[in-house]
Amino acid sequence: MIRLPRIGLGTAPLGGLFEAVSDETAEATFALAWERGIRFFDTAPLYGLGLSEQRLGRFLAGKPRDDFVLASKVGRLLRADAPPDPHESHWKGGSPFNPVWDFSYDGVLRSVDESLERLGLDRIDVVHIHDPDDHYEEALAGAYPALDRLRGEGAISAVGAGMNQVEMLIELARAAEFDCFLVAGRYTLLDRPALPELLPLCVEREIAVIAGGVFNSGILAGGTTFNYRPAPPELLESAARLEAACARYEVPLAAAALQFPLRHPAVASILLGPRSPAQLSQSLDLLDVQIPVELWAELSA
């Protein structure tokens, strides 16, 4: 199983997810992450349509390459002549590129090369097959063999898959040799579909799980959205019950949400997703909150 730092920095918000983030704010957030000891960084061509990789690469350019773990993704190529994808209009920052789905063998090799160019670095440690929901067969026949080749050649250290569903990750785990999975929003304090089958399978197959989206896009951090949409009443009620339980022990709900995934033996790392130094500092402080075993017992029931 690949060894990953327990805390990583997810960089979708710093690529302009839903609202633009300035170069200065992104740089300051990266600098604080490094100062506070974060050495695992997760990006993707999709994040900001290239902007996240460019910003992260500029920051990491002056750091010793062996001092950090870098993850990126494949499955979308960025092309200036491609028509805009209406499903990706939430990236704010003025990128001249648009994403094109491509899980083919050659497309994945091109994607890795183009990510390295945007990053300005000599290697990516972890490469995830990104959101192959409607492309399972091509991902398994094209993307996986390409990444497996790069792993065999030592060009990358680990082959992963990143999704916000569990069913296909279970299929992938059984079909090929994966080192890690990025499970986005499916193993949280509120939503745990990864628990019955995926996480035990990952323990069995020594697949390291990276938990992303631990706030379920806001509902576990004082917001009212779930999966980036208005949360339905039943989830708002569930979140309120979780918050009330935490309040009885004077523990912020967000602290429990951040720490919860790390309690499972399958989970090697969680990703924080700040869009500013202030948000990052708050999350890191919440990770230090002591949570009584009695509260964990209530929350895990």
Secondary structure as GFF3:
##gff-version 3
##sequence-region A 1 301
A	DSSP	beta_strand	7	10	.	.	.	ID=ss1
A	DSSP	three_ten_helix	13	15	.	.	.	ID=ss2
A	DSSP	alpha_helix	23	35	.	.	.	ID=ss3
A	DSSP	beta_strand	40	42	.	.	.	ID=ss4
A	DSSP	three_ten_helix	47	50	.	.	.	ID=ss5
A	DSSP	alpha_helix	51	60	.	.	.	ID=ss6
A	DSSP	three_ten_helix	65	67	.	.	.	ID=ss7
A	DSSP	beta_strand	69	74	.	.	.	ID=ss8
A	DSSP	beta_strand	76	79	.	.	.	ID=ss9
A	DSSP	three_ten_helix	86	88	.	.	.	ID=ss10
A	DSSP	beta_strand	98	101	.	.	.	ID=ss11
A	DSSP	alpha_helix	105	119	.	.	.	ID=ss12
A	DSSP	beta_strand	126	130	.	.	.	ID=ss13
A	DSSP	alpha_helix	136	138	.	.	.	ID=ss14
A	DSSP	pi_helix	139	143	.	.	.	ID=ss15
A	DSSP	alpha_helix	144	153	.	.	.	ID=ss16
A	DSSP	beta_strand	158	163	.	.	.	ID=ss17
A	DSSP	alpha_helix	167	175	.	.	.	ID=ss18
A	DSSP	beta_strand	180	184	.	.	.	ID=ss19
A	DSSP	alpha_helix	198	205	.	.	.	ID=ss20
A	DSSP	beta_strand	208	212	.	.	.	ID=ss21
A	DSSP	three_ten_helix	216	221	.	.	.	ID=ss22
A	DSSP	beta_strand	225	226	.	.	.	ID=ss23
A	DSSP	beta_strand	229	230	.	.	.	ID=ss24
A	DSSP	alpha_helix	233	248	.	.	.	ID=ss25
A	DSSP	alpha_helix	253	259	.	.	.	ID=ss26
A	DSSP	three_ten_helix	261	263	.	.	.	ID=ss27
A	DSSP	beta_strand	267	272	.	.	.	ID=ss28
A	DSSP	alpha_helix	277	287	.	.	.	ID=ss29
A	DSSP	alpha_helix	293	300	.	.	.	ID=ss30
###
